[in-house]
Amino acid sequence: MSALIRDAPLGQVIRWVTKNRVLQYPEERADFQCPGSYAHPDEPKEQPQEESRLEPEEGEPTEEVVPATPEDTLELEKSKTAGSEDEGDDTFDIEKIKTAATQRTSRTGLSRVGTRTALHKSVTRADLEEQFTIATLEKGPTRPIEPEKLEDGTILVDWYTTDDPDNPQNWSLGKKAFVSFQIYMYTLAFYMGSAIYAPSEQGVMERFGVSASAAALGLSMYVIAYGIGPLVFSPLSEIPSIGRNPPYMITFAIFVILLAPAAVVDNFAGLIILRFLQGFFGSPCLATGGATLQDMYSLIKLPYALSLWALSATCGPALGPIISGFSVAAENWRWSLWEMLWLSGPIWILLFLCLPETSPSNILLRRARRLRKLTGDNRLKSQSEIDQASLTARDIAVEALWRPMQLIVLDPSIAFTAIYTALIYGIYYSFFEAFPLVYVGMYGFSLGETGLTFLSITVGVLLAMAAYWAYIYFIVEPEIRKHGLGAPERRLIPALVVTFLCPIGLFIFGWTSNPSIHWIASVIGIGVFTVGIFLIIQCIFLYLPLSYPQYTASLFAGNDFARSTLAAGAIHFSRPLFVNLGVGPGISLLAGLTCGCVFGVYALYFFGAKLRANSRFAAK
């Protein structure tokens, strides 16, 4: 618990105020025994007595997994299977991979790395297979890790042992769950802030004398801003000297502060500007939240954590109208904006008190500084410290602004996935205009009762997540452990089935939205559609990083920008669409677009290998 508080923003403030005399790291305590590999050349080298067990206990495995050498990697490349189930399938002999990873024993143990680091290291398909194989192997006995020494004499500071408690991969399940919970709540509150405004639109129209389209700007500007924000803040969290927490804490604090003036502002332009700024400054959780989860969870377990994160992101907008629907009707249109302050303020306090830094690059950089201060040896540096020294503003700008757009424009697979997810996300946000037309206009629901219909989205997500977890646990994990990762297109297999649920659910919703038909029928249609979009997005978000592992951050930033842009547009075009054509024909038009995407999913599955072979970005 003390380590969690020490690494949280509050603990870092306490350390700064007390000049590191309180909440000390091991290297700062008098009883710390510096590992011999990091001791100054003039100092006697002592091996730590309690940090590792060099001899395995009875019953423990006698071999320790160590990273494969270049010769092993070459052997993996040669072990490709000639014939595979799918044309162009990159299949490797899993037994040869495991043998290459386990056949050598050494005093230097294997340090498991976070998913983000593993993907960044994977230039080839063999690299990716090796990282997945390492993630599936059981831990061996604790062993010290020998740091790498560069030709210029630099000693790369690493984790001390294979079970180093400072490595987020080695945190207990309880600590990982608590940190994840904070990210989920942060994400839920921020996403809720978008649609919680929807029931206030009528009050905004009356107060400021604006049209329905103008009043909807309070929602659309928030949405488009959180597509822009990650392009700026996500790269900052990848700078080793910054880490994850400063972008979280500073921007979320600004978000919380802006909630108060937005609730009392008395001119329309000011309201829209404040809503845009809220979306911009609250957005780091959209991209960096996934990075935090990747820091803690291995490649094989990450899908479970990400699906819970997606649950927060999907249910947030759906829960917003439920919370504000009754209060706005009972009080006034400003009530929804105050509710966001009451929700987000305590969450920021929780993050300030208890959210530890998870970026391995930042953790090791600070460890290297402490070791240099302790030993006086300036040769001790972290790899991230060396990388950061050569980082320029141009590099950051390219990765933040140009790379996401370049990937979408130049790679047809990435372009299709961006268009598909943007389309279904835009349709999702069109519901905030369609639901009042259906449930208020046709069925005579109140604002609060209309908000309750959004529960169908939450129910759909929960059903989809249960099915997804069962698929991962009973099919995907055993397959990877037995046969290896296989081609990335295998991650699209569930999408081949559930892609049909999107048009089916939309047609049900559109053509049962009729006063002569019970309202539950249209609600079921929304639930069916939600199951489809949740599982499709999960499949795509697994497929992309396995196909383009080195560009994962840029892929998700570009995809998020595309989704948010179309969703912001959908908020404005959906009302005229449904009013002029009617809800049934208007929804049918959108369903027809999703029918076209069905063919795209099948094309991506059957021809994805050929597309990857011709891509300059895909792992070869």
C-alpha positions in Angstrom: 0.0 0.0 0.0 2.9 2.4 0.8 4.4 1.8 -2.6 1.1 2.6 -4.3 0.8 5.9 -2.4 4.4 6.7 -2.9 4.1 6.3 -6.7 0.7 8.2 -6.8 0.7 12.0 -7.5 0.1 12.7 -3.8 3.1 10.6 -2.8 5.3 12.4 -5.4 4.2 15.8 -3.9 5.0 14.6 -0.4 8.4 13.4 -1.6 9.1 16.8 -3.2 8.0 18.8 -0.2 10.1 16.6 2.2 13.1 16.4 -0.2 12.7 12.7 -0.6 12.9 12.0 3.1 9.4 10.5 3.3 8.1 7.6 1.1 11.6 6.6 0.0 12.5 4.2 -2.8 14.7 1.3 -2.0 17.8 3.0 -3.5 17.3 5.9 -1.1 17.2 3.8 2.1 20.2 3.2 4.2 19.7 -0.6 4.2 19.7 -0.9 0.4 22.2 -3.3 -1.0 23.1 -2.2 -4.5 23.3 -5.2 -7.0 26.8 -5.9 -8.0 26.1 -5.1 -11.6 25.3 -1.5 -10.7 27.9 -0.9 -8.0 30.6 1.7 -8.8 33.8 0.1 -10.0 35.6 1.2 -6.9 33.0 -0.2 -4.6 33.0 -3.9 -3.5 30.4 -5.8 -5.4 27.8 -7.5 -3.3 25.0 -9.7 -4.4 21.6 -9.0 -2.8 20.7 -11.6 -0.3 16.9 -11.3 -0.2 15.9 -9.9 -3.5 16.3 -13.2 -5.4 16.6 -16.9 -5.0 19.4 -18.3 -7.1 18.6 -21.9 -6.3 15.1 -23.2 -7.0 13.2 -24.7 -4.2 12.1 -28.3 -4.4 9.4 -28.9 -6.9 10.2 -25.8 -8.9 11.3 -25.9 -12.5 15.1 -25.9 -13.0 15.1 -24.0 -16.2 14.5 -20.3 -16.6 13.1 -18.6 -19.6 15.5 -16.0 -21.2 15.1 -13.8 -24.2 15.9 -15.4 -27.5 19.2 -14.6 -29.2 19.4 -13.3 -32.8 20.2 -16.9 -33.8 17.0 -18.1 -32.2 15.0 -15.4 -34.1 16.6 -16.5 -37.3 15.6 -20.1 -36.5 12.0 -18.8 -35.9 12.0 -17.1 -39.3 13.1 -20.4 -40.9 10.4 -22.4 -39.1 7.5 -20.9 -41.0 5.2 -23.6 -42.1 4.8 -23.8 -45.9 1.2 -24.8 -46.1 -1.4 -23.1 -43.8 -5.1 -23.0 -43.4 -5.4 -19.6 -45.0 -3.5 -18.4 -48.0 -0.6 -16.3 -46.8 -1.1 -17.3 -43.2 2.0 -16.6 -41.1 2.1 -19.8 -39.0 5.1 -20.8 -37.0 6.1 -24.0 -35.3 5.1 -23.3 -31.8 7.3 -26.1 -30.3 10.4 -24.7 -32.0 9.5 -21.2 -30.6 9.1 -22.6 -27.1 12.3 -24.6 -27.4 14.2 -21.5 -28.5 12.8 -19.6 -25.5 13.4 -22.2 -22.9 16.4 -24.4 -23.9 19.0 -22.0 -22.5 19.6 -21.4 -18.8 21.4 -18.4 -17.4 21.8 -16.4 -14.3 20.1 -13.6 -16.2 16.4 -14.2 -15.9 13.5 -13.2 -18.2 11.9 -9.8 -17.5 8.3 -9.9 -18.7 7.5 -6.6 -20.5 4.2 -4.8 -20.9 2.1 -5.2 -24.0 3.0 -1.8 -25.3 6.8 -2.5 -25.0 6.3 -6.0 -26.5 4.5 -4.6 -29.6 7.0 -1.8 -30.1 9.9 -4.4 -30.1 8.1 -6.5 -32.6 9.4 -5.7 -36.1 8.7 -9.1 -37.7 6.1 -11.8 -37.3 8.7 -13.9 -35.5 9.2 -11.2 -32.9 5.5 -11.1 -32.3 5.2 -14.9 -32.0 8.1 -14.9 -29.5 6.5 -12.2 -27.3 3.2 -14.1 -27.3 5.0 -17.3 -26.4 6.8 -15.6 -23.5 3.5 -14.3 -22.3 2.0 -17.8 -22.1 4.9 -19.4 -20.2 4.6 -19.9 -16.5 6.9 -17.9 -14.2 10.0 -19.7 -13.0 12.0 -19.1 -9.9 13.1 -15.5 -9.1 16.4 -14.7 -10.7 18.5 -11.6 -10.9 18.6 -9.8 -14.3 22.1 -9.0 -15.6 22.0 -5.5 -17.2 23.1 -5.0 -20.8 26.4 -3.2 -21.4 26.8 -1.1 -24.5 30.1 -0.7 -26.5 30.6 2.8 -25.1 30.6 1.5 -21.5 27.0 2.5 -20.7 25.2 0.1 -18.4 21.5 -0.1 -19.1 19.5 0.0 -15.9 16.8 -2.7 -15.9 14.6 -4.5 -13.4 16.7 -6.0 -10.6 15.0 -9.5 -10.7 12.4 -11.3 -12.7 9.9 -10.6 -10.0 10.9 -7.0 -9.4 7.9 -5.4 -7.6 8.4 -2.1 -9.4 7.6 -3.7 -12.7 3.9 -3.2 -13.3 3.8 -6.7 -14.9 4.7 -8.1 -11.5 2.1 -6.3 -9.5 -0.5 -8.4 -7.6 -3.8 -9.0 -9.3 -5.5 -6.9 -6.6 -3.2 -3.9 -7.3 -3.7 -4.2 -11.1 -7.5 -4.4 -10.5 -7.5 -1.3 -8.3 -5.5 0.7 -10.8 -7.6 -0.5 -13.7 -10.8 0.4 -11.7 -9.5 4.0 -11.5 -9.0 4.1 -15.3 -12.4 2.7 -15.9 -14.1 5.2 -13.6 -12.1 8.1 -15.3 -13.2 6.8 -18.7 -16.8 6.3 -17.6 -17.1 9.8 -16.2 -15.6 11.5 -19.2 -17.7 9.6 -21.8 -20.8 10.2 -19.7 -20.0 13.9 -20.0 -20.9 13.8 -23.7 -24.4 12.5 -23.7 -25.4 13.8 -20.3 -26.0 17.1 -22.0 -28.5 15.7 -24.5 -31.6 16.1 -22.2 -30.6 19.7 -21.7 -30.8 20.6 -25.4 -34.5 21.7 -25.1 -33.7 24.0 -22.2 -30.7 25.5 -24.1 -33.0 26.2 -27.1 -35.5 28.0 -24.8 -32.9 29.9 -22.8 -30.8 31.2 -25.6 -33.3 31.2 -28.5 -31.3 28.9 -30.7 -32.4 26.1 -33.1 -32.2 22.4 -32.3 -29.2 22.1 -34.6 -27.4 24.9 -32.7 -28.2 23.5 -29.3 -26.8 20.1 -30.4 -23.4 21.8 -30.7 -23.0 21.3 -27.0 -22.8 17.6 -27.7 -21.0 17.6 -31.0 -18.2 20.0 -30.0 -17.5 17.8 -27.0 -17.3 14.7 -29.2 -15.0 16.2 -31.9 -12.7 17.7 -29.2 -12.1 14.3 -27.7 -11.0 13.1 -31.1 -8.4 15.9 -31.3 -7.1 15.7 -27.7 -5.4 12.3 -27.9 -3.4 13.4 -30.9 -1.8 16.0 -28.5 -1.7 14.3 -25.1 -1.0 10.7 -26.0 2.5 11.4 -27.4 3.3 13.4 -24.3 2.6 10.3 -22.1 5.2 8.3 -24.2 8.0 10.7 -23.4 9.9 8.8 -20.7 10.6 11.9 -18.4 6.9 12.7 -18.4 5.1 9.3 -18.1 1.4 8.6 -17.8 0.3 10.5 -14.7 1.1 14.2 -15.5 -1.1 14.3 -18.6 -3.8 12.5 -16.6 -3.7 14.8 -13.6 -3.2 18.2 -15.2 -5.7 17.8 -18.0 -8.4 16.1 -15.8 -8.0 18.9 -13.2 -8.6 21.5 -15.9 -11.6 19.4 -17.1 -13.1 19.4 -13.6 -12.5 23.1 -13.1 -14.2 23.9 -16.5 -17.4 22.1 -15.3 -18.3 24.9 -12.9 -18.3 27.8 -15.4 -20.0 25.7 -18.0 -22.9 25.2 -15.5 -23.3 28.9 -14.8 -22.3 30.5 -18.1 -25.1 32.8 -19.5 -24.3 33.1 -23.2 -24.5 30.5 -25.8 -21.1 31.0 -27.4 -19.4 30.7 -24.0 -21.3 27.4 -23.3 -20.2 25.8 -26.6 -16.6 26.9 -26.2 -16.5 25.5 -22.7 -18.0 22.2 -23.8 -15.3 22.0 -26.5 -12.6 22.6 -24.0 -14.0 20.0 -21.7 -13.9 17.4 -24.4 -10.3 18.4 -25.3 -8.9 18.4 -21.8 -10.7 15.3 -20.6 -9.6 13.2 -23.5 -6.3 11.7 -22.4 -8.1 8.7 -20.9 -9.2 7.7 -24.4 -5.7 6.8 -25.7 -3.5 6.8 -22.6 -6.0 4.7 -20.6 -5.3 1.9 -23.0 -1.6 2.5 -22.6 -1.8 2.2 -18.8 -3.6 -1.2 -19.2 -1.0 -2.3 -21.6 1.8 -1.5 -19.2 0.3 -3.8 -16.6 -1.2 -6.8 -18.5 0.6 -9.3 -20.7 -0.4 -9.8 -24.3 -2.3 -13.0 -23.4 -4.4 -11.3 -20.7 -4.8 -7.8 -22.1 -8.1 -8.5 -24.0 -10.0 -9.0 -20.7 -8.8 -5.7 -19.3 -9.5 -3.8 -22.6 -13.0 -5.2 -22.8 -13.8 -3.8 -19.4 -12.4 -0.5 -20.5 -14.5 -0.7 -23.6 -17.5 -1.4 -21.4 -16.9 1.9 -19.6 -16.5 3.8 -22.9 -19.6 2.3 -24.4 -21.9 2.6 -21.4 -20.7 6.1 -20.5 -22.7 7.9 -23.2 -25.7 5.5 -22.6 -25.8 6.2 -18.8 -25.6 10.0 -19.3 -29.2 10.5 -20.4 -30.4 8.2 -17.6 -28.7 10.3 -14.9 -29.8 13.7 -16.3 -33.1 12.8 -17.8 -35.1 12.9 -14.6 -33.1 15.7 -12.9 -33.3 18.1 -15.9 -37.1 17.6 -16.1 -37.4 18.2 -12.3 -35.0 21.1 -12.0 -33.5 22.9 -15.1 -31.2 22.3 -18.0 -28.1 23.3 -16.0 -28.6 20.4 -13.7 -26.9 17.9 -16.0 -23.7 20.1 -16.1 -23.6 20.2 -12.3 -24.0 16.5 -12.1 -20.8 16.1 -14.1 -18.9 18.1 -11.5 -20.2 16.0 -8.7 -19.2 12.8 -10.5 -15.8 13.9 -11.9 -14.5 15.8 -8.8 -14.3 12.7 -6.5 -12.8 10.6 -9.3 -9.9 13.2 -9.7 -9.3 13.1 -6.0 -9.1 9.3 -6.1 -6.6 9.4 -9.0 -4.5 12.0 -7.1 -4.4 9.8 -4.0 -4.0 6.4 -5.5 -3.0 6.2 -9.2 0.6 5.0 -9.5 2.8 5.6 -12.5 2.7 2.6 -14.9 5.1 3.6 -17.7 8.1 1.3 -17.5 10.2 3.9 -19.4 9.5 6.5 -16.7 10.0 4.1 -13.8 13.4 2.8 -15.1 14.5 6.4 -16.0 13.9 7.5 -12.4 15.6 4.4 -11.1 18.7 5.2 -13.2 18.8 8.7 -11.7 18.6 7.3 -8.2 21.4 4.7 -8.9 23.6 7.4 -10.4 23.1 9.5 -7.3 23.8 6.5 -5.0 26.9 5.2 -6.8 28.3 8.2 -8.5 28.6 6.2 -11.7 27.4 8.2 -14.7 27.5 5.1 -16.9 24.2 4.0 -15.5 21.4 5.0 -17.8 18.0 3.6 -18.8 17.3 2.7 -22.4 14.4 5.2 -22.4 16.8 7.9 -21.2 19.1 7.3 -24.2 16.1 7.2 -26.6 14.8 10.4 -25.2 18.1 12.2 -25.7 17.7 11.8 -29.4 14.0 12.7 -29.5 13.1 15.9 -31.2 10.0 18.1 -31.4 9.7 17.1 -35.1 9.7 13.4 -34.1 6.9 14.0 -31.7 4.8 16.0 -34.2 5.2 13.4 -36.9 4.1 10.6 -34.6 1.2 12.6 -33.1 -0.2 14.3 -36.2 1.2 12.9 -39.4 1.6 9.2 -38.7 -2.1 8.4 -37.8 -3.3 10.1 -41.0 -0.5 8.5 -43.1 -1.5 5.0 -41.9 -5.2 5.6 -42.8 -4.4 7.1 -46.2 -1.7 4.7 -47.4 -3.0 1.3 -46.1 -6.3 0.0 -47.3 -6.8 -2.4 -44.3 -6.4 0.4 -41.8 -8.5 2.7 -43.9 -11.4 0.2 -44.0 -11.3 -0.5 -40.2 -11.2 3.3 -39.5 -14.2 3.8 -41.8 -16.2 0.9 -40.4 -15.6 1.8 -36.7 -16.4 5.5 -37.5 -19.6 4.5 -39.2 -20.9 2.4 -36.4 -19.8 5.0 -33.8 -21.6 7.7 -35.8 -24.8 5.6 -35.9 -24.4 5.1 -32.1 -24.4 8.8 -31.5 -27.3 9.4 -33.9 -29.4 7.6 -31.3 -29.2 10.6 -29.1 -31.3 12.4 -31.7 -33.4 9.4 -32.8 -34.5 8.3 -29.3 -36.4 11.5 -28.4 -38.2 11.4 -31.8 -39.2 7.8 -31.2 -39.9 7.5 -27.5 -41.0 11.1 -26.7 -42.7 11.8 -30.1 -44.3 8.4 -30.7 -44.7 6.7 -27.3 -45.1 9.8 -25.1 -42.2 9.0 -22.8 -40.9 11.7 -20.4 -37.2 12.7 -20.6 -36.4 10.4 -17.7 -38.2 7.5 -19.2 -36.5 8.1 -22.6 -33.1 8.0 -20.8 -34.0 4.6 -19.4 -34.3 3.1 -22.9 -30.5 3.6 -23.2 -30.2 0.8 -20.7 -30.6 -1.5 -23.7 -27.1 -0.5 -24.8 -25.7 -1.4 -21.4 -27.5 -4.8 -21.5 -26.2 -5.4 -25.0 -22.6 -4.6 -24.0 -22.8 -7.0 -20.9 -24.1 -9.8 -23.1 -21.5 -9.2 -25.7 -18.6 -9.1 -23.2 -19.7 -12.3 -21.6 -19.6 -14.0 -25.0 -16.3 -12.4 -25.8 -14.7 -13.5 -22.6 -15.9 -17.1 -23.1 -14.5 -17.0 -26.7 -11.1 -15.7 -25.5 -10.8 -18.1 -22.5 -12.1 -21.3 -24.1 -10.9 -20.9 -27.7 -8.3 -18.2 -28.3 -6.0 -18.8 -25.3 -5.8 -22.6 -25.7 -5.2 -22.2 -29.4 -2.3 -19.7 -28.9 -0.7 -21.9 -26.2 -0.9 -25.0 -28.5 -0.4 -23.6 -32.0 1.0 -20.1 -31.6 -0.5 -16.8 -32.6 -1.2 -17.5 -36.2 -2.2 -15.0 -38.8 -3.8 -11.7 -37.4 -6.9 -12.4 -39.5 -7.8 -15.2 -37.1 -8.8 -12.5 -34.6 -11.5 -11.5 -37.1 -13.4 -14.8 -36.9 -16.1 -13.6 -34.5 -16.6 -10.5 -36.6 -17.6 -12.7 -39.5 -20.7 -13.7 -37.6 -21.5 -10.6 -35.5 -21.1 -8.1 -38.4 -24.6 -9.2 -39.5 -26.0 -8.1 -36.1 -25.5 -4.4 -36.9 -27.9 -4.2 -39.9 -30.3 -6.7 -38.3 -30.5 -4.6 -35.1 -30.9 -1.4 -37.0 -33.7 -2.8 -39.2 -35.5 -4.1 -36.1 -35.2 -0.7 -34.4 -36.2 1.3 -37.5 -39.3 -0.7 -38.5 -40.7 -1.4 -35.0 -40.5 2.2 -34.0 -44.3 2.6 -34.4 -46.9 3.5 -31.9 -48.9 0.4 -33.0 -45.9 -1.8 -31.9 -44.9 -2.2 -28.3 -41.8 -0.1 -27.5 -39.8 -3.1 -26.2 -39.4 -4.4 -29.8 -37.4 -1.3 -30.9 -35.4 -1.5 -27.6 -34.4 -5.1 -28.4 -33.2 -4.0 -31.8 -30.9 -1.5 -30.2 -29.5 -4.3 -27.9 -28.8 -6.5 -30.9 -27.0 -3.7 -32.7 -24.9 -3.0 -29.6 -23.8 -6.6 -29.3 -22.6 -6.4 -32.9 -20.7 -3.1 -32.6 -19.0 -4.1 -29.3 -17.7 -7.4 -30.7 -16.7 -5.9 -34.0 -14.6 -3.2 -32.3 -13.0 -5.7 -30.0 -12.0 -7.9 -33.0 -10.6 -4.9 -35.0 -8.7 -3.6 -32.0 -7.0 -7.0 -31.6 -6.4 -7.3 -35.4 -4.7 -3.9 -35.9 -1.9 -4.2 -33.3 -1.1 -7.7 -34.4 -0.8 -6.6 -38.0 1.1 -3.3 -37.3 2.7 -3.8 -33.9 5.2 -0.9 -34.1 2.4 1.6 -34.9 -0.1 0.7 -32.3 -0.3 4.1 -30.6 -0.7 5.9 -34.0 -3.3 3.4 -35.2 -5.6 4.0 -32.2 -5.1 7.8 -32.3 -6.1 7.9 -36.0 -9.0 5.5 -35.4 -10.3 7.6 -32.5 -10.0 10.8 -34.5 -12.0 9.3 -37.4 -14.7 7.9 -35.0 -15.1 11.2 -33.2 -15.3 13.3 -36.4 -18.0 11.2 -37.9 -19.9 11.0 -34.6 -19.9 14.8 -34.3 -21.3 15.0 -37.8 -23.9 12.3 -37.1 -25.3 14.4 -34.2 -26.2 17.1 -36.7 -27.2 15.1 -39.8 -29.3 12.5 -38.0 -32.2 14.8 -36.9 -32.9 16.2 -40.4 -32.4 12.7 -41.8 -35.0 11.2 -39.4 -37.4 14.2 -39.6 -37.4 14.3 -43.4 -37.3 10.6 -44.3 -38.9 9.2 -41.1 -37.2 7.1 -38.5 -37.8 3.8 -40.4 -36.4 4.9 -43.8 -33.6 7.0 -42.1 -32.4 4.1 -40.0 -32.7 1.7 -43.0 -30.3 4.0 -44.9 -27.7 3.7 -42.2 -28.3 0.0 -41.9 -27.6 -0.3 -45.6 -24.2 1.3 -45.1 -23.4 -1.4 -42.5 -24.5 -4.1 -45.0 -21.8 -2.8 -47.3 -19.3 -3.1 -44.5 -20.2 -6.8 -44.1 -18.5 -7.5 -47.5 -15.5 -5.5 -46.3 -15.0 -7.7 -43.2 -15.0 -10.8 -45.3 -12.6 -9.3 -47.8 -10.3 -8.3 -44.9 -10.4 -11.9 -43.6 -9.7 -13.6 -46.9 -7.4 -11.1 -48.5 -5.8 -9.5 -45.4 -2.6 -11.5 -45.8 -2.0 -10.2 -49.3 -2.8 -6.7 -48.2 -0.3 -7.0 -45.4 2.4 -8.4 -47.7 2.1 -5.2 -49.8 2.0 -2.8 -46.9 5.0 -0.8 -45.9 3.8 -0.7 -42.3 2.8 -4.3 -41.5 5.2 -6.7 -39.7 6.8 -9.1 -42.2 
